[in-house]
Amino acid sequence: MQWTRLLSSTLAALTALIVAAASMLGGVISYPILENLAAPYVPRGLCPWWPPLVYGPWLVAALSILRAAVHQRRAAHSWGVLLLFSGLAVALCVSHAPMSLPSLGVAALPPVTALACFHQMTRQITLTRPPRRARPAHTRNH
């Protein structure tokens, strides 16, 4: 049974590493797109700071979800924020792409990849901790 636990922890750590790499790559790819989208509307010196307005709430929501998963709590509000900002990132990146199916797919892929990888990592965390067991009903009232 010990080797199963070790393998499970190793796979969870590997998953976290891959999620971090995929998310960083997605951010590196979409960051200049979002910066360029802001250029006509934001003072030039502030353009580099505009993409964190999309990815900052995404990251805070992701960390909140991870914390909730560790404590075996629900994080519906944080999932809503994560989905909203993932959708916003996709919409903004796609709006910058030429209107062809391959271009739209390439533009949408980085934020979608980050979301999908993050969801799978969250699942890994919930699998590494056994579910809480409710006390039997007859012992709750005593």
Beta strands, then each sheet from edge to edge (+ up, - down):
end
